[in-house]
């Protein structure tokens, strides 16, 4: 579900806050719009990534999600601590590249912020119990 800018939506990962188009004042009421995304090809298959990098270009942001071997990542601190030579370059696999307009990037930022806030609150509640 999408809502007008400035209103908080629920917590489901498929929701996005939609802002008013440039030059149009946001409405005072909350508008809800159900959006259902239909998978195409293998797009509904989960992609595992443990690395992400963001690059911006005029009007868009490129987010590359990649996968680096966990064993290699775990070995790097041990090698560094022992004074060994670290590799100059790590090779990984590009899992997926996502290109977003700035408005979609801002919506993603808001959603990630809400998720992180919720996780912090859960963690704080859990530490008070124990």
Secondary structure, DSSP 8 states (H G I E B T S, - for coil): -B-BTTS---S-TT---B---TTS---SS---B-------TTTTS----SEEEEEEETTEEEEEEEE--HHHHHHHHHHHHTT----S----EEEEEEEEEHHHHHHHHHHHHHHHHHHHHHHHHHHHH-
